[in-house]
Amino acid sequence: MDAFRFSLTDEEKASLKDLVRLRIAARLAGRDPASPRPPTGKLREPHGAFVTLTLRGRLRGCIGHIVGDRPLFETIGDMAEAAAFGDPRFTPLTREEFQDIAIEISVLSPLTPCPDPALVEVGRHGLLVRRGARSGLLLPQVPVEWGWDRETFLDQTCRKAGLEPGCWRHPDTKLSWFEAEVF
């Protein structure tokens, strides 16, 4: 897999994090979430992205859009609201929690078929496993946070899909990979 050559300036990263806060704050206040204009053309390029919210070091919401079919700025804004209010694993974010929320954004490269699971690098690649109607995705930072090796990462991606560990070895399972800029 070629290196993901997309990168953002500190100003662009700060702009995206500000956007996440603005969208969540507007929703908490019952206002329509007006989005400011993106400061650079790069933020209007189509990319998939995830927004992850943590509260005191614990996951509080994580939602993403894996296909780069809309401008990054729009995707980040929509995923911010979805992570705060639409992650089915959590109740909607409250005003009290909002003050202490930490934000992590992952901008994704395009998904491509992984030619060989032995090439997967922990910390570099994110994975998507699909078999039938089931699919599971883990971002590149997840195995690092949990201290997993490559095989555990592959197995845990299968589990995320609701499939048995090792399913990535079966010929009817599709394995895709991607890279991400995480900040």
C-alpha positions as CSV (number, residue, x, y, z in Angstrom):
1,M,0.0,0.0,0.0
2,D,1.3,3.4,-1.0
3,A,1.8,5.8,1.9
4,F,-1.2,8.0,2.6
5,R,0.1,11.4,1.4
6,F,-2.7,13.5,2.7
7,S,-1.7,15.9,5.5
8,L,-3.2,18.8,7.2
9,T,-1.6,22.0,8.7
10,D,-2.0,22.7,12.4
11,E,-4.5,25.5,11.4
12,E,-6.6,23.0,9.4
13,K,-6.6,20.5,12.2
14,A,-7.6,23.2,14.7
15,S,-10.4,24.3,12.3
16,L,-11.8,20.8,12.2
17,K,-11.7,20.3,16.0
18,D,-13.4,23.7,16.3
19,L,-16.0,22.5,13.9
20,V,-16.7,19.4,16.0
21,R,-17.2,21.6,19.1
22,L,-19.4,24.1,17.3
23,R,-21.7,21.3,15.8
24,I,-22.1,19.6,19.2
25,A,-22.6,22.8,21.1
26,A,-25.3,24.0,18.6
27,R,-27.2,20.7,18.9
28,L,-27.0,20.8,22.7
29,A,-28.4,24.3,22.6
30,G,-31.2,23.3,20.3
31,R,-29.9,25.4,17.4
32,D,-29.4,24.5,13.8
33,P,-25.7,23.6,13.4
34,A,-24.5,26.3,11.0
35,S,-21.0,25.3,9.8
36,P,-18.4,28.0,9.1
37,R,-16.8,28.0,5.7
38,P,-13.7,25.8,5.5
39,P,-10.5,27.9,5.7
40,T,-8.7,26.0,2.9
41,G,-9.5,24.1,-0.3
42,K,-8.0,20.9,1.2
43,L,-10.9,20.7,3.7
44,R,-13.3,20.7,0.7
45,E,-11.7,17.6,-0.8
46,P,-13.6,14.3,-0.4
47,H,-12.4,12.0,2.3
48,G,-13.8,9.5,4.7
49,A,-13.4,10.3,8.4
50,F,-14.2,9.3,11.9
51,V,-14.8,11.4,15.0
52,T,-14.0,9.8,18.3
53,L,-15.1,11.4,21.6
54,T,-13.6,10.3,24.9
55,L,-14.6,11.4,28.4
56,R,-11.9,11.0,31.2
57,G,-10.0,8.6,29.0
58,R,-13.0,6.4,28.2
59,L,-14.7,6.0,24.8
60,R,-17.9,8.1,24.7
61,G,-18.8,7.9,21.0
62,C,-17.2,7.1,17.7
63,I,-18.8,7.3,14.3
64,G,-17.4,7.5,10.9
65,H,-18.1,7.6,7.2
66,I,-15.5,5.4,5.4
67,V,-16.2,6.5,1.8
68,G,-14.7,9.8,0.6
69,D,-17.8,10.9,-1.3
70,R,-18.4,14.3,0.4
71,P,-16.2,17.3,1.4
72,L,-14.1,16.5,4.5
73,F,-15.5,19.5,6.3
74,E,-19.1,18.3,5.9
75,T,-18.2,14.7,6.8
76,I,-16.4,15.8,10.0
77,G,-19.4,18.0,11.1
78,D,-21.9,15.3,10.5
79,M,-19.8,12.6,12.2
80,A,-19.3,14.9,15.2
81,E,-23.1,15.0,15.7
82,A,-23.4,11.3,15.1
83,A,-20.6,10.4,17.6
84,A,-22.2,12.7,20.3
85,F,-25.8,11.8,19.8
86,G,-26.2,8.8,17.5
87,D,-23.7,6.1,18.7
88,P,-26.0,3.3,19.7
89,R,-23.6,2.1,22.4
90,F,-24.1,5.3,24.4
91,T,-26.8,7.7,25.6
92,P,-26.7,11.1,23.9
93,L,-24.0,13.4,25.2
94,T,-25.1,15.9,27.9
95,R,-24.1,19.5,28.4
96,E,-22.2,18.6,31.5
97,E,-20.2,15.9,29.7
98,F,-19.5,18.3,26.7
99,Q,-17.2,20.5,28.8
100,D,-14.8,17.6,29.5
101,I,-15.0,15.8,26.1
102,A,-11.7,15.0,24.2
103,I,-11.9,14.9,20.4
104,E,-9.9,12.7,18.0
105,I,-10.3,12.9,14.3
106,S,-9.2,10.3,11.8
107,V,-9.1,11.3,8.1
108,L,-9.0,8.1,6.0
109,S,-7.3,7.2,2.8
110,P,-9.4,5.3,0.3
111,L,-10.1,1.7,1.2
112,T,-8.3,-0.9,-1.0
113,P,-8.3,-4.7,-0.9
114,C,-5.5,-6.0,1.3
115,P,-3.4,-8.3,-0.9
116,D,-1.9,-10.3,2.0
117,P,-2.7,-10.1,5.7
118,A,1.0,-10.6,6.5
119,L,1.6,-7.0,5.1
120,V,-0.7,-5.4,7.7
121,E,1.3,-3.1,10.0
122,V,0.0,-2.3,13.5
123,G,-0.2,1.4,13.9
124,R,-0.1,2.1,10.2
125,H,-3.2,0.3,8.7
126,G,-6.8,0.3,9.6
127,L,-8.9,-2.7,8.6
128,L,-12.3,-3.5,7.3
129,V,-13.5,-7.1,7.3
130,R,-16.6,-8.1,5.3
131,R,-18.4,-11.4,5.0
132,G,-22.0,-11.6,3.8
133,A,-24.0,-8.9,5.5
134,R,-21.5,-8.5,8.4
135,S,-18.7,-6.0,8.5
136,G,-16.4,-4.5,11.1
137,L,-13.8,-1.7,11.0
138,L,-11.0,-0.8,13.3
139,L,-8.9,2.4,13.0
140,P,-5.1,2.2,12.9
141,Q,-4.7,3.6,16.4
142,V,-6.9,0.9,18.1
143,P,-4.4,-2.0,18.1
144,V,-1.7,0.4,19.4
145,E,-4.0,1.5,22.3
146,W,-4.7,-2.1,23.2
147,G,-1.1,-3.5,22.6
148,W,-2.2,-6.0,20.0
149,D,0.0,-7.7,17.5
150,R,-1.0,-8.1,13.9
151,E,-2.9,-11.4,14.3
152,T,-4.8,-10.1,17.3
153,F,-5.7,-7.0,15.3
154,L,-7.0,-9.1,12.5
155,D,-9.0,-11.4,14.9
156,Q,-10.5,-8.4,16.7
157,T,-11.6,-6.8,13.5
158,C,-13.4,-10.1,12.8
159,R,-15.0,-9.9,16.2
160,K,-16.1,-6.3,15.6
161,A,-18.0,-7.7,12.5
162,G,-19.7,-10.3,14.7
163,L,-17.6,-13.1,13.1
164,E,-15.3,-15.7,14.6
165,P,-11.7,-14.8,15.2
166,G,-9.6,-16.0,12.3
167,C,-12.4,-15.4,9.7
168,W,-9.9,-13.2,7.8
169,R,-8.2,-16.5,6.7
170,H,-11.4,-17.7,4.9
171,P,-11.6,-17.2,1.2
172,D,-15.2,-15.8,1.4
173,T,-14.1,-13.0,3.8
174,K,-13.0,-9.7,2.2
175,L,-10.2,-7.8,3.9
176,S,-9.6,-4.1,3.0
177,W,-7.1,-1.7,4.5
178,F,-6.5,2.0,4.7
179,E,-4.3,4.5,6.4
180,A,-5.4,7.6,8.4
181,E,-4.1,10.9,9.6
182,V,-5.1,11.0,13.3
183,F,-5.1,14.1,15.4
